[in-house]
Amino acid sequence: SGKTTTVVARLAWRVSQGADPGSICALTFNRRAAEELQERTDAALAELGFEHGAARVRTFHALGREILADAGVDVSSIVERAAVLAELSGAPLSGATLRELDDAFTRFKLDPERAPGPEAVHLHEAFAAYQHELGRRGAIDLDDLVALVGPTLSRAASLRTRWRGRAAALFVDEAQDLDRTQLDLALLLAGERRDIFFVGDDDQTIYAWRLADVRRVLGLAARL
């Protein structure tokens, strides 16, 4: 539907109107999409005389890692959840069990309002054991690269100011696939200026199983 084309065109237009590429950040959902967006952004800005990489293009996880590292958080040890769970259980888990635990843990971290309730005792106990093991290792997982950023930015005014400067104009592609924490992070970075440009297609939501909800896109104007 031309979402990425729209993002690139808008971004290049902003630069042509005087915006500093170094103050622009474009975010998308996964690494492949980020690589394509970077290539197309670089090509568009090259026509305006800028070198490749002039504008920051990242996945939410990659940006989260940069921000956490800038805040002094150790991001050198990022574990694979399935491997840790297998070690804790003492044996490989069945596919169904792994999917149940992975979904529950992601909900606990990224969308607590949709997490299992207190009646799901086994999931809460498994999550507590998993988090304890991450702490023992001094490690984080992929969800933490997004989940930890909002609280970290909220606690540190200087860090927040610095990264709002690096994302003074914020572009978000594939907005229909954002989970609650990703959307909250984008809005936190945008701050009161709200210089943020979302592009999404409500017919292309494919990550509901990863907590995407197209209603966030449809209701976004009211939130802004």
N, C-alpha and C positions, 0 to 999 in steps of 0.2 A: 504493500500500500504506500510505499515511498517514505516510510518513517525516517530512515537514516539519511536519505537524500534531503529531507526537510531540515533535519538537525544540522547537517553540514552546510547547507545553503544559508541558514539563519546565522550560524556561527561565523561563516566567512563574511556575511554582510555586516555583522557587528564589528568585526576587525576592520573591514573597509571603512567603517564609520568612525574609526579611531580607538576602538577597544584594544587594550593590551592583551595579546595572546597569553602572556604569562599569568593573567588574572582570570583566565577562562578554564573551566573544568567541564569535561563531558563524561558522563557516566552511562554505562550500559550493563547488561545483566551477566553475560559470560565472556570468557576470554576470547572466543572466536569472534563474537560481535565487537568486542573492544579492538581487536586487531584490525577488523574491517573498517571500523569507525576511525581509527588512527590513520590508516592508509588514506582514506578518502579526505579526512581533515587535512592531512599533510599536503595532499595534492592540491586542495583548494587554496590553502594558505601559501603554497609555493608560488602560485600565480600572483600573490600580493607581495612577494619578496621575502617571505619568512622561511626559516630553516625547518626541517622535519622535527617534530616534537615541540614546536613552539607553544602549542596548546596542550594542556594535560588531558589525556584520554585514559580512563581507567574503568575497570570493573569496580563494583562497590567493595568487593573483598580486597582488591589491590589498594584502593584508596584508604580503606580502613587500616590496612597494614602500615601504610605510610604514616597515617595520623598517629596510630598507637606507638610506632617507633619514635616519632617526633616527641611524643609525650613521655618517653623513657620506659615504655612497656616492652618487656622482652618478647619479641615475636620470632625468635630464632628457632623455637621448637613448636611446630604445628603438627599435631598428630592426626592420624587417620582414625576416625571414630570406630570403625568396624574392628580394626586391629586391637584397640584398647578394650573394647567389649569382649573380644575373644579371649584376651589375656585374663580379664576379670572373671570370666565364666569358666576358664580352664579348658575350653574346647570351642571349636568353631560353632557359631550359632546358625540355626536354620534361617533360611531366607525370610520366612514370615516373622520370626522373632526379631531378627535384625531390623526389618522394615518397621515393626511396631516401636522398637526402642528408638530408632533413628528419628522417626516422625515425632514421637513424644518429646525427645530431647530438643529437637529444633523448635517445637512449639514452646517449650519451657523457656528457651533462650530468646526467641525472636517474636513470639506473639503469645504472651502469658494468658491473655484473655481467652484464647482458644486452646489452651493446654489442658491435658487431662485433669479432672477434678480430684479431690482428696480421696474419693472412693477407689481410685486406681493406685492402691498402695504399692503394688509391685513396681509400677513405673516410677513413682516418687523415690522408692528405695534404690532402684537401679540408677536413677539420675544422681542421687546423692553420692552413691559409691563412685560413679563415673567422675563427678566433679572433684571428689576427694582425690581420686587417682591423678587427675590433671594437675591439681595443686601439688601433689607429692612430686610429680615430675617437673613442675615449673613449666607446664605446657598449656597451650590453648588449642582449640580446634577451629575449623573454618567458620562456623557460625559465630564464634567469638570475635572474628575479624570485623564483623558488623555490629554484633550485640554490645561490645565493650566501648565502641567509639562514642555513641551518644552520651553516656554517663561521663566519659573521660572529657569530652569537649565541654559539657555542662559544668564540670568542676573547675576547669582551668580557663579563666578569662583570656589570658595571653595566648594560649594555644588556640582558643576559639577565634580570636581576632586574627591570628596569623592565617588560619585556614580559610576563614571567610574572605581574606584578601586574595588567597590563591584560587578561590572559587567565587570571585565577585560577580561573575556571570556564569551561571550553572545551567548545563544542558543535560537532560535525562532522556535517553532513548529507551524504547521497549517499556514504557511506563506501565503497561498493562500487566507486566510480570513482577512488579515490585511487591515485596512483603511489607508488613507494617513497619518494621524496624528500618528498612531501606528508605521508605518514604519519609519517616521521621528524621532520619539522618540528612536527607536532601533538604528538607525544610529547615532543619537546624543550621545547616551550612548557609542557606540562603539568608537567614536572619530576617530582620525587619525590612531590608531592602526588597526582598522577594524578587530579585532579578534572576528568575528561574524559568526555564522553558522545558515543558514536558511534551513528549510525543509518544502516543500510544494508540493501539487499535483494539477496541473491545471485542472484536471478532477473532483476535489472535491470542487470547489468553490460553496458555498451555501449561502453566506452572501452578495450577490450583493445589496440586499435591505438595508444593513447596510454599504454601501459604499465600500465593498471589490471589488477589481478589479484585476483579474488574470494577467493583463498586467504589474502590478507592480512586480510580481514575474518573469515574462518572461523577463522583461527589467532590472532586478536588477544588473546583471553583469556590464552593462554599467554605472550604477550609482556609483558602488563601484570603 
